[in-house]
Amino acid sequence: FSTTAQKRPRVVILGSGWGGNTLARRLDKTRYDVRLVSPANHFLFTPLLPSTAVGTLEFRAIQEPVRTIKGLGEYYQAKARSLDTETQNVECEDLF
């Protein structure tokens, strides 16, 4: 990692759903070192999901890969198992 990334406060976002995806995209990456932990490597726009079943939309039109978030420090495809706020540690389980 670069030395500038180490000087910025680190923000770890758990999950790539509505809240996690929005926060990861809107946080100022010049001020924060943003990391994302989620078992899903994409955000799924669920209100349009029925449209894919009937063929109105293609499935790729309602999903957005989290790796395309500009300025994202790291993405970990894992499940968060425990969170220790005192030591600021997140224990994750690898999916593979």
N, C-alpha and C positions, 0 to 999 in steps of 0.2 A: 504494500500500500504506500501511497505517497505520504510525505510528511504533512501536507496540508490536510489530508483526510484524518490523520491522527489528532490534529489540533481541534477539529470540529467535534461537537458533541454527537455521539452515536445514537440514532433512533432505530430501534428494532420493532418492526411491524409484524404482528402475528396474524396471518391470514390474508388472502387476496380477494376477499369478497367486496361488497359495496364499500364498507368503511375503510378497509385496508388498501384497496386499490385507489380510492379517492385521496387518502392521506399520502400514499406513496407518490402520487402524481403531483399533488399540490404543495408538498413541503419544499422549502427553498433548499436545493441541493448545495448551494454555495455556503449555507450556514450549518447544515447538518449532514452527517454521514449516514445515509439511509440504507438499512438492510431489511430484507423481506424474507420471512419464513412462512412457507405454505406448502401443503401437500399438492395443491393444484398449481400448475405453472401457467394458468390463464385465468382471466376474469370472464365469467359467463353472464351475459345480459339475459337473465332468466325470464323477464316479461315477454320476450320474443321467442322463447323456446317452443311453444306450440306451433308457431308459424313454420318452424323447420320440419316438424313432423308431417305437416300437410304439403310441404314443398313450396310454400310461398317464399321462404328465405333459405339460403344455404347456411349450414351450420357455422361455417367460417365467418359469416357476416355478423354473428352475435357473440363471438369470443375475441378477446384481446390478450395476446401473450404478455405476461408480466415482465418478461425480459426486454420489452420495447420501451419501458419506462425510462425516460431520459434522466441520466445522472444517478441512477440507482447504483449504490455501492456494491451490493452483493445480493444474489437471490439464492436461497437454500431451499431445495425441494425436500422438505422434511415435516414431521409433525412435532409441535412443541409439546413436551410432556410435563415440564415443571418450570416454574418461574420463581426465582429468589430475588425479591426486591432489595434486600439488604446488601447482598453481594453483587447485584445487578447481573445475574447469570440466568440464561435460558438453556434448559436441557432439552435437546431435540433427539428424535428418533429418525434415522435415515429410512427412506422408503424402499431402497433397493438393497 
